[in-house]
């Protein structure tokens, strides 16, 4: 199982080649897929994560 690096993903979001919403969505999909096997999360705040990603995409918030 391989994942793109955080640095690469961040650069792609900054360049507009990836949407923050897509990144969060992909991560949440992976969490849903692996959680039954790994039981790694107590709480997943999916709705909040998507809401923040939507704000970022709209330019309503600045990050890093």
Secondary structure, DSSP 8 states (H G I E B T S, - for coil): -----HHHHHHHHHTTSS-HHHHHHHHHHHHHHHHHHH---S---HHHHHHHHHHHHHTSS---
